[in-house]
Amino acid sequence: MFTQVQVDTFTHNIFTMMADRWFLITAGDETSFNTMTAAWGSVGVMWRKPVFNIVVRHTRHTYSYLEKGSSFTCSFFPEEYRKALSFCGKYSGRDYDKVAETSLVPVTLDAGTNHPVVTFEGATDVFCMDIASRTPILPDQFIDPAIGSFYKEKDYHTMYTGYIRSYFTAG
Ligand SMILES: Cc1cc2nc3c(=O)[nH]c(=O)nc-3n(C[C@H](O)[C@H](O)[C@H](O)COP(=O)(O)O)c2cc1C
């Protein structure tokens, strides 16, 4: 169902993939995991390795999985999954079984990561990461004061930089 390909063959427009299509951040393993929708992040190169950066507020259930685990996936889906991604971006895994509510079908991938990771059937692109570093995003570092408007509740993001260990496409 998924084919592993070299990450440097990736040629899609990551800006529209993130901002318009959104993606699921999934942390944990097959015994216990949580997934949430995201639209912010970045990919690039750090410490001579390909990386995927995500930002997760400490109020998210997914945050506790990232804090106690060491790997995560970022999965992109076609338009027909919009309803499922909307649900995963509105409700918390603390209160709902997101798999049961959305009919997303989990798939465990042996992805060269510290432990097997979870994605879902139907994903078109799946990035599998080991967490390399965590960076709290704090207001005393904001150069642009307008950024403060994103944190009226003081629910600051932590940025997780993950080494991309593998990249899978559908098929
Ligand atoms: C389009 C969209 C993008 C989002 N992007 C992020 C994000 O980048 N970081 C974040 O912390 N929350 C983001 N959220 C909010 C979380 O997905 C949402 O709070 C979710 O219910 C958290 O689930 P959890 O508590 O199970 O982790 C986004 C929500 C939507 C709808």
Ligand as a Chemical Component Dictionary entry (heavy atoms), coordinates in Angstrom:
data_LIG
# 
_chem_comp.id                   LIG 
_chem_comp.type                 NON-POLYMER 
_chem_comp.pdbx_formal_charge   0 
_chem_comp.three_letter_code    LIG 
# 
loop_
_chem_comp_atom.comp_id 
_chem_comp_atom.atom_id 
_chem_comp_atom.alt_atom_id 
_chem_comp_atom.type_symbol 
_chem_comp_atom.charge 
_chem_comp_atom.model_Cartn_x 
_chem_comp_atom.model_Cartn_y 
_chem_comp_atom.model_Cartn_z 
_chem_comp_atom.pdbx_ordinal 
LIG C1  C1  C 0 -6.156 23.224 9.830  1  
LIG C2  C2  C 0 -5.670 23.047 11.246 2  
LIG C3  C3  C 0 -4.332 23.213 11.536 3  
LIG C4  C4  C 0 -3.831 23.057 12.834 4  
LIG N1  N1  N 0 -2.490 23.204 13.061 5  
LIG C5  C5  C 0 -2.009 23.018 14.319 6  
LIG C6  C6  C 0 -0.608 23.099 14.569 7  
LIG O1  O1  O 0 0.233  23.255 13.663 8  
LIG N2  N2  N 0 -0.189 22.965 15.868 9  
LIG C7  C7  C 0 -1.062 22.756 16.905 10 
LIG O2  O2  O 0 -0.628 22.644 18.071 11 
LIG N3  N3  N 0 -2.403 22.652 16.676 12 
LIG C8  C8  C 0 -2.887 22.750 15.420 13 
LIG N4  N4  N 0 -4.227 22.607 15.176 14 
LIG C9  C9  C 0 -5.149 22.287 16.290 15 
LIG C10 C10 C 0 -5.139 20.802 16.686 16 
LIG O3  O3  O 0 -5.219 19.957 15.565 17 
LIG C11 C11 C 0 -6.362 20.530 17.603 18 
LIG O4  O4  O 0 -6.287 21.325 18.763 19 
LIG C12 C12 C 0 -6.545 19.081 17.960 20 
LIG O5  O5  O 0 -7.842 18.902 18.475 21 
LIG C13 C13 C 0 -5.517 18.575 18.962 22 
LIG O6  O6  O 0 -5.804 17.220 19.213 23 
LIG P1  P1  P 0 -5.181 16.436 20.447 24 
LIG O7  O7  O 0 -5.572 17.146 21.740 25 
LIG O8  O8  O 0 -5.795 15.062 20.331 26 
LIG O9  O9  O 0 -3.690 16.410 20.268 27 
LIG C14 C14 C 0 -4.732 22.742 13.886 28 
LIG C15 C15 C 0 -6.092 22.563 13.602 29 
LIG C16 C16 C 0 -6.556 22.701 12.295 30 
LIG C17 C17 C 0 -8.030 22.488 12.001 31 
# 
loop_
_chem_comp_bond.comp_id 
_chem_comp_bond.atom_id_1 
_chem_comp_bond.atom_id_2 
_chem_comp_bond.value_order 
_chem_comp_bond.pdbx_ordinal 
LIG C1  C2  SING 1  
LIG C2  C3  SING 2  
LIG C2  C16 DOUB 3  
LIG C3  C4  DOUB 4  
LIG C4  N1  SING 5  
LIG C4  C14 SING 6  
LIG N1  C5  DOUB 7  
LIG C5  C6  SING 8  
LIG C5  C8  SING 9  
LIG C6  O1  DOUB 10 
LIG C6  N2  SING 11 
LIG N2  C7  SING 12 
LIG C7  O2  DOUB 13 
LIG C7  N3  SING 14 
LIG N3  C8  DOUB 15 
LIG C8  N4  SING 16 
LIG N4  C9  SING 17 
LIG N4  C14 SING 18 
LIG C9  C10 SING 19 
LIG C10 O3  SING 20 
LIG C10 C11 SING 21 
LIG C11 O4  SING 22 
LIG C11 C12 SING 23 
LIG C12 O5  SING 24 
LIG C12 C13 SING 25 
LIG C13 O6  SING 26 
LIG O6  P1  SING 27 
LIG P1  O7  DOUB 28 
LIG P1  O8  SING 29 
LIG P1  O9  SING 30 
LIG C14 C15 DOUB 31 
LIG C15 C16 SING 32 
LIG C16 C17 SING 33 
# 
